[in-house]
Amino acid sequence: MDGLNAQEQRELQGRMEKKQMKEFMTMYSRLVQRCFDDCVNDFTTKSLQSKEEGCVMKCVDKYLKGSERLGQRFQEQNAAISGQLPGR
């Protein structure tokens, strides 16, 4: 971003923020769909049964922990690769 003027930097920042929001919404949508499909089985009532609610909570927790761990590993790999590049 060093070679960009202030306007270009703001434009790039805006695009990056939109992309991050889109990625977040995609992840959230996948999470909702997956946990719903795995946990909700009874459609005879308008609210979740306690068994379904517990399943959803565990599903969300597991998904978020998995995503966090994946992000950490990705950062570790990037750091290792960056340390191996010449000129650094």
N, CA, C and O atoms as CSV, one atom per row, in Angstrom:
chain,resi,resn,atom,element,x,y,z
A,1,MET,N,N,0.812,-1.186,0.000
A,1,MET,CA,C,0.000,0.000,0.000
A,1,MET,C,C,0.862,1.258,0.000
A,1,MET,O,O,0.344,2.371,-0.096
A,2,ASP,N,N,2.162,1.082,0.107
A,2,ASP,CA,C,3.053,2.239,0.142
A,2,ASP,C,C,3.028,3.034,-1.157
A,2,ASP,O,O,3.215,4.250,-1.136
A,3,GLY,N,N,2.799,2.365,-2.290
A,3,GLY,CA,C,2.830,3.047,-3.572
A,3,GLY,C,C,1.508,3.697,-3.952
A,3,GLY,O,O,1.380,4.222,-5.058
A,4,LEU,N,N,0.524,3.673,-3.062
A,4,LEU,CA,C,-0.791,4.224,-3.367
A,4,LEU,C,C,-0.971,5.594,-2.726
A,4,LEU,O,O,-0.444,5.864,-1.646
A,5,ASN,N,N,-1.718,6.448,-3.403
A,5,ASN,CA,C,-2.029,7.742,-2.794
A,5,ASN,C,C,-3.170,7.552,-1.781
A,5,ASN,O,O,-3.709,6.453,-1.653
A,6,ALA,N,N,-3.528,8.606,-1.077
A,6,ALA,CA,C,-4.519,8.510,-0.002
A,6,ALA,C,C,-5.869,8.012,-0.506
A,6,ALA,O,O,-6.503,7.181,0.145
A,7,GLN,N,N,-6.310,8.505,-1.647
A,7,GLN,CA,C,-7.599,8.092,-2.219
A,7,GLN,C,C,-7.582,6.607,-2.558
A,7,GLN,O,O,-8.535,5.888,-2.258
A,8,GLU,N,N,-6.503,6.150,-3.182
A,8,GLU,CA,C,-6.389,4.735,-3.553
A,8,GLU,C,C,-6.335,3.852,-2.310
A,8,GLU,O,O,-6.898,2.758,-2.300
A,9,GLN,N,N,-5.659,4.322,-1.264
A,9,GLN,CA,C,-5.604,3.553,-0.025
A,9,GLN,C,C,-6.988,3.417,0.603
A,9,GLN,O,O,-7.350,2.341,1.080
A,10,ARG,N,N,-7.767,4.505,0.606
A,10,ARG,CA,C,-9.127,4.446,1.151
A,10,ARG,C,C,-9.997,3.491,0.326
A,10,ARG,O,O,-10.782,2.720,0.878
A,11,GLU,N,N,-9.848,3.552,-0.986
A,11,GLU,CA,C,-10.623,2.674,-1.865
A,11,GLU,C,C,-10.255,1.216,-1.623
A,11,GLU,O,O,-11.131,0.356,-1.531
A,12,LEU,N,N,-8.969,0.942,-1.522
A,12,LEU,CA,C,-8.512,-0.420,-1.261
A,12,LEU,C,C,-9.005,-0.896,0.096
A,12,LEU,O,O,-9.458,-2.034,0.225
A,13,GLN,N,N,-8.925,-0.043,1.108
A,13,GLN,CA,C,-9.400,-0.390,2.441
A,13,GLN,C,C,-10.891,-0.715,2.413
A,13,GLN,O,O,-11.329,-1.676,3.045
A,14,GLY,N,N,-11.668,0.080,1.685
A,14,GLY,CA,C,-13.103,-0.171,1.562
A,14,GLY,C,C,-13.395,-1.503,0.902
A,14,GLY,O,O,-14.285,-2.235,1.334
A,15,ARG,N,N,-12.653,-1.815,-0.134
A,15,ARG,CA,C,-12.831,-3.102,-0.816
A,15,ARG,C,C,-12.473,-4.268,0.098
A,15,ARG,O,O,-13.158,-5.290,0.117
A,16,MET,N,N,-11.396,-4.103,0.851
A,16,MET,CA,C,-10.984,-5.160,1.773
A,16,MET,C,C,-12.047,-5.374,2.850
A,16,MET,O,O,-12.333,-6.514,3.213
A,17,GLU,N,N,-12.626,-4.307,3.357
A,17,GLU,CA,C,-13.663,-4.413,4.381
A,17,GLU,C,C,-14.905,-5.104,3.827
A,17,GLU,O,O,-15.512,-5.928,4.512
A,18,LYS,N,N,-15.287,-4.774,2.588
A,18,LYS,CA,C,-16.434,-5.435,1.971
A,18,LYS,C,C,-16.174,-6.921,1.788
A,18,LYS,O,O,-17.054,-7.748,2.027
A,19,LYS,N,N,-14.958,-7.257,1.361
A,19,LYS,CA,C,-14.602,-8.666,1.158
A,19,LYS,C,C,-14.633,-9.418,2.486
A,19,LYS,O,O,-15.129,-10.542,2.549
A,20,GLN,N,N,-14.109,-8.808,3.543
A,20,GLN,CA,C,-14.128,-9.447,4.855
A,20,GLN,C,C,-15.556,-9.655,5.345
A,20,GLN,O,O,-15.866,-10.698,5.919
A,21,MET,N,N,-16.426,-8.675,5.125
A,21,MET,CA,C,-17.818,-8.810,5.538
A,21,MET,C,C,-18.500,-9.928,4.765
A,21,MET,O,O,-19.261,-10.711,5.333
A,22,LYS,N,N,-18.222,-9.998,3.465
A,22,LYS,CA,C,-18.814,-11.058,2.648
A,22,LYS,C,C,-18.342,-12.430,3.131
A,22,LYS,O,O,-19.140,-13.362,3.224
A,23,GLU,N,N,-17.059,-12.557,3.436
A,23,GLU,CA,C,-16.524,-13.823,3.929
A,23,GLU,C,C,-17.138,-14.189,5.280
A,23,GLU,O,O,-17.444,-15.354,5.533
A,24,PHE,N,N,-17.315,-13.187,6.148
A,24,PHE,CA,C,-17.940,-13.436,7.444
A,24,PHE,C,C,-19.379,-13.915,7.263
A,24,PHE,O,O,-19.804,-14.872,7.910
A,25,MET,N,N,-20.117,-13.257,6.394
A,25,MET,CA,C,-21.511,-13.640,6.178
A,25,MET,C,C,-21.619,-15.037,5.567
A,25,MET,O,O,-22.545,-15.783,5.887
A,26,THR,N,N,-20.691,-15.390,4.700
A,26,THR,CA,C,-20.670,-16.732,4.116
A,26,THR,C,C,-20.402,-17.764,5.201
A,26,THR,O,O,-21.069,-18.798,5.255
A,27,MET,N,N,-19.430,-17.489,6.066
A,27,MET,CA,C,-19.121,-18.406,7.167
A,27,MET,C,C,-20.325,-18.554,8.101
A,27,MET,O,O,-20.667,-19.662,8.513
A,28,TYR,N,N,-20.959,-17.431,8.428
A,28,TYR,CA,C,-22.124,-17.457,9.312
A,28,TYR,C,C,-23.256,-18.267,8.685
A,28,TYR,O,O,-23.912,-19.053,9.368
A,29,SER,N,N,-23.482,-18.078,7.402
A,29,SER,CA,C,-24.536,-18.811,6.700
A,29,SER,C,C,-24.260,-20.313,6.715
A,29,SER,O,O,-25.172,-21.111,6.928
A,30,ARG,N,N,-23.025,-20.690,6.492
A,30,ARG,CA,C,-22.655,-22.117,6.536
A,30,ARG,C,C,-22.861,-22.695,7.932
A,30,ARG,O,O,-23.354,-23.810,8.096
A,31,LEU,N,N,-22.472,-21.912,8.924
A,31,LEU,CA,C,-22.639,-22.351,10.310
A,31,LEU,C,C,-24.107,-22.587,10.625
A,31,LEU,O,O,-24.459,-23.631,11.174
A,32,VAL,N,N,-24.956,-21.648,10.292
A,32,VAL,CA,C,-26.386,-21.775,10.560
A,32,VAL,C,C,-26.963,-22.982,9.834
A,32,VAL,O,O,-27.696,-23.775,10.425
A,33,GLN,N,N,-26.636,-23.121,8.561
A,33,GLN,CA,C,-27.174,-24.226,7.771
A,33,GLN,C,C,-26.713,-25.576,8.306
A,33,GLN,O,O,-27.503,-26.511,8.440
A,34,ARG,N,N,-25.430,-25.659,8.606
A,34,ARG,CA,C,-24.896,-26.939,9.083
A,34,ARG,C,C,-25.499,-27.343,10.420
A,34,ARG,O,O,-25.935,-28.482,10.588
A,35,CYS,N,N,-25.525,-26.420,11.366
A,35,CYS,CA,C,-26.055,-26.753,12.684
A,35,CYS,C,C,-27.560,-27.014,12.629
A,35,CYS,O,O,-28.057,-27.886,13.341
A,36,PHE,N,N,-28.276,-26.287,11.812
A,36,PHE,CA,C,-29.706,-26.542,11.646
A,36,PHE,C,C,-29.927,-27.937,11.081
A,36,PHE,O,O,-30.729,-28.707,11.609
A,37,ASP,N,N,-29.217,-28.260,10.011
A,37,ASP,CA,C,-29.383,-29.577,9.381
A,37,ASP,C,C,-29.032,-30.710,10.331
A,37,ASP,O,O,-29.705,-31.741,10.344
A,38,ASP,N,N,-27.980,-30.527,11.128
A,38,ASP,CA,C,-27.529,-31.586,12.033
A,38,ASP,C,C,-28.395,-31.729,13.281
A,38,ASP,O,O,-28.504,-32.825,13.832
A,39,CYS,N,N,-29.009,-30.640,13.731
A,39,CYS,CA,C,-29.636,-30.652,15.051
A,39,CYS,C,C,-31.155,-30.556,15.076
A,39,CYS,O,O,-31.783,-31.080,15.995
A,40,VAL,N,N,-31.743,-29.918,14.117
A,40,VAL,CA,C,-33.190,-29.676,14.179
A,40,VAL,C,C,-33.918,-30.756,13.381
A,40,VAL,O,O,-33.766,-30.881,12.165
A,41,ASN,N,N,-34.717,-31.533,14.121
A,41,ASN,CA,C,-35.408,-32.661,13.503
A,41,ASN,C,C,-36.915,-32.627,13.684
A,41,ASN,O,O,-37.651,-33.228,12.901
A,42,ASP,N,N,-37.373,-31.935,14.703
A,42,ASP,CA,C,-38.795,-31.933,15.042
A,42,ASP,C,C,-39.419,-30.601,14.638
A,42,ASP,O,O,-39.063,-29.549,15.170
A,43,PHE,N,N,-40.338,-30.660,13.706
A,43,PHE,CA,C,-40.988,-29.444,13.221
A,43,PHE,C,C,-42.437,-29.343,13.695
A,43,PHE,O,O,-43.243,-28.621,13.107
A,44,THR,N,N,-42.759,-30.075,14.765
A,44,THR,CA,C,-44.132,-30.043,15.275
A,44,THR,C,C,-44.376,-28.862,16.210
A,44,THR,O,O,-45.524,-28.551,16.527
A,45,THR,N,N,-43.303,-28.199,16.656
A,45,THR,CA,C,-43.450,-27.012,17.500
A,45,THR,C,C,-42.659,-25.869,16.885
A,45,THR,O,O,-41.778,-26.083,16.051
A,46,LYS,N,N,-42.986,-24.645,17.309
A,46,LYS,CA,C,-42.294,-23.496,16.737
A,46,LYS,C,C,-40.980,-23.183,17.441
A,46,LYS,O,O,-40.189,-22.386,16.937
A,47,SER,N,N,-40.735,-23.788,18.583
A,47,SER,CA,C,-39.483,-23.558,19.307
A,47,SER,C,C,-38.656,-24.841,19.356
A,47,SER,O,O,-39.164,-25.946,19.165
A,48,LEU,N,N,-37.378,-24.654,19.615
A,48,LEU,CA,C,-36.479,-25.810,19.703
A,48,LEU,C,C,-36.740,-26.595,20.980
A,48,LEU,O,O,-37.052,-26.026,22.026
A,49,GLN,N,N,-36.610,-27.888,20.877
A,49,GLN,CA,C,-36.660,-28.723,22.073
A,49,GLN,C,C,-35.312,-28.597,22.767
A,49,GLN,O,O,-34.329,-28.199,22.142
A,50,SER,N,N,-35.258,-28.930,24.042
A,50,SER,CA,C,-34.009,-28.766,24.796
A,50,SER,C,C,-32.875,-29.590,24.182
A,50,SER,O,O,-31.725,-29.150,24.170
A,51,LYS,N,N,-33.190,-30.769,23.679
A,51,LYS,CA,C,-32.180,-31.623,23.033
A,51,LYS,C,C,-31.623,-30.925,21.783
A,51,LYS,O,O,-30.414,-30.929,21.554
A,52,GLU,N,N,-32.500,-30.333,20.990
A,52,GLU,CA,C,-32.077,-29.637,19.781
A,52,GLU,C,C,-31.264,-28.393,20.132
A,52,GLU,O,O,-30.246,-28.108,19.501
A,53,GLU,N,N,-31.719,-27.660,21.141
A,53,GLU,CA,C,-31.003,-26.449,21.552
A,53,GLU,C,C,-29.597,-26.787,22.042
A,53,GLU,O,O,-28.642,-26.085,21.710
A,54,GLY,N,N,-29.462,-27.848,22.824
A,54,GLY,CA,C,-28.141,-28.284,23.286
A,54,GLY,C,C,-27.246,-28.680,22.126
A,54,GLY,O,O,-26.055,-28.369,22.109
A,55,CYS,N,N,-27.826,-29.362,21.164
A,55,CYS,CA,C,-27.073,-29.772,19.979
A,55,CYS,C,C,-26.583,-28.555,19.204
A,55,CYS,O,O,-25.430,-28.515,18.774
A,56,VAL,N,N,-27.449,-27.568,19.024
A,56,VAL,CA,C,-27.075,-26.358,18.293
A,56,VAL,C,C,-25.939,-25.640,19.014
A,56,VAL,O,O,-24.982,-25.200,18.377
A,57,MET,N,N,-26.037,-25.519,20.329
A,57,MET,CA,C,-24.993,-24.837,21.101
A,57,MET,C,C,-23.643,-25.552,20.955
A,57,MET,O,O,-22.609,-24.908,20.775
A,58,LYS,N,N,-23.664,-26.877,21.033
A,58,LYS,CA,C,-22.422,-27.646,20.872
A,58,LYS,C,C,-21.880,-27.518,19.453
A,58,LYS,O,O,-20.671,-27.405,19.249
A,59,CYS,N,N,-22.774,-27.535,18.486
A,59,CYS,CA,C,-22.375,-27.413,17.079
A,59,CYS,C,C,-21.704,-26.065,16.822
A,59,CYS,O,O,-20.644,-26.004,16.199
A,60,VAL,N,N,-22.318,-25.000,17.296
A,60,VAL,CA,C,-21.762,-23.654,17.105
A,60,VAL,C,C,-20.406,-23.549,17.788
A,60,VAL,O,O,-19.451,-23.035,17.205
A,61,ASP,N,N,-20.321,-24.038,19.025
A,61,ASP,CA,C,-19.065,-23.976,19.769
A,61,ASP,C,C,-17.960,-24.734,19.033
A,61,ASP,O,O,-16.841,-24.238,18.900
A,62,LYS,N,N,-18.276,-25.914,18.568
A,62,LYS,CA,C,-17.293,-26.732,17.854
A,62,LYS,C,C,-16.850,-26.059,16.552
A,62,LYS,O,O,-15.664,-26.051,16.221
A,63,TYR,N,N,-17.804,-25.503,15.825
A,63,TYR,CA,C,-17.492,-24.833,14.554
A,63,TYR,C,C,-16.594,-23.623,14.786
A,63,TYR,O,O,-15.608,-23.430,14.075
A,64,LEU,N,N,-16.933,-22.815,15.777
A,64,LEU,CA,C,-16.139,-21.617,16.052
A,64,LEU,C,C,-14.733,-21.964,16.546
A,64,LEU,O,O,-13.759,-21.326,16.148
A,65,LYS,N,N,-14.628,-22.968,17.408
A,65,LYS,CA,C,-13.311,-23.396,17.873
A,65,LYS,C,C,-12.474,-23.944,16.728
A,65,LYS,O,O,-11.271,-23.693,16.654
A,66,GLY,N,N,-13.112,-24.692,15.839
A,66,GLY,CA,C,-12.401,-25.215,14.670
A,66,GLY,C,C,-11.921,-24.106,13.756
A,66,GLY,O,O,-10.801,-24.152,13.248
A,67,SER,N,N,-12.768,-23.107,13.545
A,67,SER,CA,C,-12.389,-21.964,12.699
A,67,SER,C,C,-11.245,-21.180,13.330
A,67,SER,O,O,-10.329,-20.741,12.635
A,68,GLU,N,N,-11.302,-21.005,14.652
A,68,GLU,CA,C,-10.245,-20.282,15.351
A,68,GLU,C,C,-8.915,-21.035,15.236
A,68,GLU,O,O,-7.873,-20.435,14.972
A,69,ARG,N,N,-8.966,-22.334,15.433
A,69,ARG,CA,C,-7.744,-23.139,15.332
A,69,ARG,C,C,-7.178,-23.106,13.918
A,69,ARG,O,O,-5.965,-23.011,13.730
A,70,LEU,N,N,-8.052,-23.182,12.938
A,70,LEU,CA,C,-7.612,-23.111,11.547
A,70,LEU,C,C,-6.930,-21.776,11.267
A,70,LEU,O,O,-5.890,-21.734,10.610
A,71,GLY,N,N,-7.511,-20.690,11.763
A,71,GLY,CA,C,-6.917,-19.367,11.588
A,71,GLY,C,C,-5.549,-19.266,12.240
A,71,GLY,O,O,-4.631,-18.666,11.681
A,72,GLN,N,N,-5.413,-19.858,13.430
A,72,GLN,CA,C,-4.119,-19.843,14.117
A,72,GLN,C,C,-3.068,-20.604,13.317
A,72,GLN,O,O,-1.936,-20.142,13.172
A,73,ARG,N,N,-3.442,-21.757,12.804
A,73,ARG,CA,C,-2.497,-22.555,12.017
A,73,ARG,C,C,-2.109,-21.818,10.739
A,73,ARG,O,O,-0.953,-21.865,10.316
A,74,PHE,N,N,-3.058,-21.150,10.137
A,74,PHE,CA,C,-2.783,-20.377,8.926
A,74,PHE,C,C,-1.779,-19.273,9.235
A,74,PHE,O,O,-0.850,-19.054,8.459
A,75,GLN,N,N,-1.950,-18.579,10.350
A,75,GLN,CA,C,-1.018,-17.520,10.749
A,75,GLN,C,C,0.367,-18.090,11.020
A,75,GLN,O,O,1.375,-17.485,10.654
A,76,GLU,N,N,0.418,-19.255,11.661
A,76,GLU,CA,C,1.712,-19.885,11.933
A,76,GLU,C,C,2.419,-20.241,10.629
A,76,GLU,O,O,3.623,-20.022,10.493
A,77,GLN,N,N,1.678,-20.787,9.677
A,77,GLN,CA,C,2.263,-21.152,8.389
A,77,GLN,C,C,2.758,-19.914,7.641
A,77,GLN,O,O,3.833,-19.933,7.041
A,78,ASN,N,N,1.968,-18.839,7.680
A,78,ASN,CA,C,2.391,-17.594,7.026
A,78,ASN,C,C,3.660,-17.050,7.669
A,78,ASN,O,O,4.560,-16.585,6.970
A,79,ALA,N,N,3.738,-17.106,9.004
A,79,ALA,CA,C,4.923,-16.622,9.700
A,79,ALA,C,C,6.143,-17.462,9.329
A,79,ALA,O,O,7.235,-16.930,9.129
A,80,ALA,N,N,5.948,-18.770,9.240
A,80,ALA,CA,C,7.062,-19.645,8.878
A,80,ALA,C,C,7.533,-19.389,7.446
A,80,ALA,O,O,8.732,-19.369,7.170
A,81,ILE,N,N,6.591,-19.197,6.560
A,81,ILE,CA,C,6.929,-18.928,5.161
A,81,ILE,C,C,7.615,-17.570,5.036
A,81,ILE,O,O,8.598,-17.428,4.309
A,82,SER,N,N,7.089,-16.572,5.754
A,82,SER,CA,C,7.681,-15.230,5.702
A,82,SER,C,C,9.115,-15.243,6.226
A,82,SER,O,O,9.970,-14.514,5.722
A,83,GLY,N,N,9.374,-16.060,7.226
A,83,GLY,CA,C,10.720,-16.155,7.779
A,83,GLY,C,C,11.694,-16.845,6.841
A,83,GLY,O,O,12.906,-16.675,6.969
A,84,GLN,N,N,11.178,-17.621,5.902
A,84,GLN,CA,C,12.039,-18.360,4.986
A,84,GLN,C,C,12.329,-17.584,3.701
A,84,GLN,O,O,13.217,-17.963,2.938
A,85,LEU,N,N,11.595,-16.512,3.457
A,85,LEU,CA,C,11.800,-15.763,2.230
A,85,LEU,C,C,13.112,-14.987,2.280
A,85,LEU,O,O,13.475,-14.440,3.322
A,86,PRO,N,N,13.815,-14.940,1.164
A,86,PRO,CA,C,15.062,-14.188,1.134
A,86,PRO,C,C,14.806,-12.692,1.289
A,86,PRO,O,O,13.780,-12.179,0.843
A,87,GLY,N,N,15.730,-12.011,1.912
A,87,GLY,CA,C,15.621,-10.563,2.089
A,87,GLY,C,C,14.858,-10.157,3.322
A,87,GLY,O,O,14.565,-8.975,3.499
A,88,ARG,N,N,14.527,-11.101,4.182
A,88,ARG,CA,C,13.788,-10.777,5.408
A,88,ARG,C,C,14.593,-11.112,6.620
A,88,ARG,O,O,14.133,-10.908,7.743
